Amino acid sequence: MARSITEIKAKMLSNIAGNDDLQDLNSTSRVSIFGAFAYIVAVAHFTVEKLFDIHSQQVDKAIYENKPGTARWYRNMSLAFQFGFNLLTDDDQFNNIGFTTEQTEASKIVKYCSVKESLESSRLIIKIAGESGDNLIPLTAAQITSFKYYMREIAYAGVKLEIVNNPADKLQLMMRVYRNPLVINENGNNIITGGKTVEDAIKKYIKNLPFDGELVINDLIDYLRNVHGVINVHIISAQSSYKDLVTNLYKPFVSIDVKTIPVAGYFEVENFNNITYVI
């Protein structure tokens, strides 16, 4: 861990005081020449030590995240997938020779990924999603076919992978918003801007949830209470539904009591028809 500039300078001055050949350097003035030089050298030493700290942290992080075969490794490899690119021979890296940086970056279509070990069987569940504007989206049929082939090529022998590439889970909210009538009208519009500030806040909250993270109802309530013009929020009911890729239909909605994790890894609010604004 890097020492402070004060510590380094104090050590230097202590060594100077203990050196018989440097006994004339004994001024206590803040503007002494040798004191200024000691400070400059101390700053340089501090900078070098700080850089070594940063380098050590980066190396530790790289080792932690890229250790082959771990869930973290599978996540990083999923995010590194390049649609339309071939792998190097006998390697798990893509061949980017002859392509621009813009082309290689554009080919990385997996923007969100979560890897967890199944509690019921010895397999890894890999949830992925792409992105279109501000929205999370599933990969297309061609993209997911290519991605699954890539994962089979790089996966360790004997490791079973379950790839989840679902469209967003549907979220239904029935809620009562207690509004400040000076700011929000009876339809939920901000009186000055005309915007639907509560609806926008719900969308933002859902978008900012960690991918494959929990939706906690109380956290959503706390978040909405901070919206300008909102006095209080009562969520009467919250329900979710995920798409069954076998039938290609969404399952019946089920109630969310306290919290839930979306099957797809992310949510989409079905509509805002069940929000009422009261005083």
N, C-alpha and C positions, 0 to 999 in steps of 0.2 A: 504494500500500500504506500502510495506516495506521501512523503513527508511534507509538511507545510513549509512555505518560504521562510517563515520565522524560525522554525526548527533547523533548517539547513543553514541559515545565516548564523544562528547562535552556535552551531557546531563549528563553523568556519572560524568565527571570532574566538572561540575557545581554543582551537588549534593554534591560532595566531598568538594568543596570549601565552601559550606553553612553548613557543619556539623562541630560543635565545636569540636567533638572528633577526627576529621581527619585533623586538621589544620596543622599538621606536614607534611602532604602529599602535599607539595607546590612546588616541584621541577618542573621546566620548561624544564628539559633536555629530549631529545628524547629517551634516553636510561634509564630513571628512571624505577625502578622496578614496582612501582604502575602504571606508565603510560603504561608499557608493559602489565600488567595484565588487565588494562582498555581496551586496544586494543583487547586482546584475548577475553574478555567477550563481547565486542562490535561485534566482528566477529561472535561469537556464536549466539548472539541475532539477528544479521542480517540474518544469515542462517535460523533460526527458522521462522522469519517473512517472508522471501522469500518462504519458504516451505508452509506457510499458504496461501500466495498469489496464489501459484501454485494450491494448493488444492481447493481454492475458485473458481479459473478459471475452473478447471476440473469439479467441481460440477455444476457450471453455464452452462457449455457446455453440460453436461449429461442431465440436466433438459431441455435445449433448444432442443436438438436433439431427446430425447426419450419421449417427451410429447406425450401420446397416441393419435392417430387419426389425427395427422398433416401429411402434405406431407413428412416432414423429417422422421417421424416415419415409414411411409409406405416404404420409401427408405431404411431405416436401416433394417427393417424386410425383405425386398426383398433380400438385401445383406446377411442376416443371414440364408437364405434358405439352407437346407441341403438335397441334393438328396439321396434318399434311407433310410432316417432316419424318425422315427415316432415322433409325438408330444407327450409331456407329457399329461396325462389326464386332460381335462379342463384347458389347458394352451396353451400359444403361443410360448413356448420354446421347443426345441428338446430334446429328451431323448438320452443323450450321454453316459449313463452308460454302461461300458463294452467295450468301443471303445477307441482307442488311440488318442492322439492329432493329429497325422498325418492323421488318418482316418477321423476325424471330419473336419479338414481343407480341405482335398481333396474333401469332399462332398459339400463344398460351391462353387457351380459352377457359380453363378451369380457374375460376377466380376465388372460389370458396371451397373448403374441404374440411371434413372432420373424420378422424379415424378412431374407432373404439373397438375394443375386444368384446365379442358377444358373451353374455353371461350364461347363455344356454348351450353353446357349442363352441368348439375350438375354431373360430374363424374371426376375421377382421371385417367390420362393417365400415365401408368407405362411402360417406355421403359427399356429393359434389354438386356444384351449381356454377353456371356461367353468369354473365351480367349483360344487360342491355340498358344503357343509360343508368338510371338509379335503381333499376329493378333486377332482382335475382331471377334467373330463368334456368330451366333444365337444358342440358345439351341436346342437340338434334339427334335423330336416329343414326345418321352417318358419323357424327362426332362421338357418340357413346360407343358405337361399334369399334371405332379406332382406339378409343381410350381403353376399352376392355382388353383389346389385343395387346396394347402396350403394357398394361398391368400384368397380364399373363407372362409377358416376356421378361419383366424385371422382378417378378415375385420370387421369393425363396421357395424351394421345392417343399411341397407338403403344406404350404400355407393356403388356406381357403379364404377367398375374398368374396364378399357380398357388396356389389356396387349399387348404391341407391342414387337414382337420378330422377327423382320425382318432381313434378311441378309443385308449387307452393301448397302447403296445407291451408285450407280455408279457415278463417277465423270469424266467428259471429259474436258481436257484442250487443247486448241490450243494456243500455245505461241511461241514467238520469244525471244531467249536468246542471248544477246550481250555478247560475250565471249572475254577473254584475250587469244589470240592465243599462248601465252607463257605457258599457264597453261592447257587450255582445247582445244581439237582438234575439227574438224568440225563435228564429230559424237557425241560430248558431253562427250567424255572420258577424264578423268584427264590424262595428258601426262605421269606423273610419275607412278601413281598407276594403271591406266587403268580403274578405277571405274567410274560409272555414277554419279557424285557428285550432279548434279541438280536433277536427278530422286530420288536419295537417300534422298535429302533434302525435296522434295515434300512428300515422304512417311513419313518422320519423322515429318513434320509439321502436316500432316493429323492425324498421330497417337497421337500427343501431344495435339490435340484439346480437350477441355473439352467434356465429353460425353454428347450428345444432345446439344452441344454448337454451336455457329454460325461460319460458314466459311465466313470470310471477305476477299474479293479478294485483296484489298489494303494491308492487313496484310500479305497475302501470297507473294505478290510482294516484300514487304519490307524484308521479311524473306529470299527470294531467292537472293536478292541483296547482302546479307552478305556471300553468298557461295564463297569460294576461287576460283578466276578465272572468276567470273560473274561480268560484268560491269553494265548491266542493264537488265530488263525483261519487255517484253510487252505481257500481256495476251490478245490475240485477242478475244477469246471467252471462256466462262466457262459454262458448262451445267451439269445438274444432273438428275438422274432418280432413282425412288424407285420401289421396287417389290410389285406388287399387289398380296396379298396372296389369293385372291378369284380366279383370273385367273392363278396364279402362274407365271405370266410374268412381266417383267419390263415395266413400263410406258414409253411413248416417252420422250426423253430428253427435258428439258426446260432450257431456259437461266437463268443464275445467273447474275443479273445486278450489285448488290453491295454486297449482303450477303445472306446467306440462312442457315436454320437449317435442317439437314438430318432427314427424316422420321424415319429411323431406329435408329437414334442417332449417327451414325458414317458413314464415307465414305470409299470407296475403289476406287483408281484410275484405270479406266478401262484399259488403256494402255498409252504409252508415244509416240505413233506414230506421234502425231501432234506437236511435239516440234522440232523447227529448231534452229540451232546454227549459228549465223552470227557474223561478225566482225564490 
